[in-house]
Amino acid sequence: MTQFSGSCLCGAVTYQADGEIQRIINCHCLDCQQATGSVHTTLVFVPEAAVKIKGYPSSYTHMADSGSTMIKRFCSSCGTPLFSMNSRRQGVIGIRAGSISQKHIVEPQMNIFCDSAVTSTPMDDKLPKHARMPG
């Protein structure tokens, strides 16, 4: 089990996680680029039941190009992106790595949606690269 915590920039939304990290990925899809305003996002996936959220994050729901429904949750005060949920992965929450206080746990295992990566984005050559979402 891994315990970690985090918050948005202004501290209005905080969370505690106590569960097995299922995977850590760098996502280069266009949705993540637009939602974060960055060239990619790093997500730490854990069971949703393992995360206790304090505060009231807002949410935005949209359809991914894969056809799944995505829910993005963020602080309505400062706008910090915090969590993502995918209808194809029920019971799993992706936590934005930048919001985690214990940065040492963030060790990405792969890069996904590399076909839409910004070409100047450096990637660790030791990590597997997938053109889209792996199965």
Secondary structure, DSSP 8 states (H G I E B T S, - for coil): -EEEEEE-SSSSSEEEEEE---EEEEE--HHHHHHHTSS-EEEEEEEGGGEEEES--EEEEEE-TTS-EEEEEE-TTT--EEEEEETTSTTEEEEEGGGBS-GGG----EEE-GGGS-TT----TTS-B-SS---
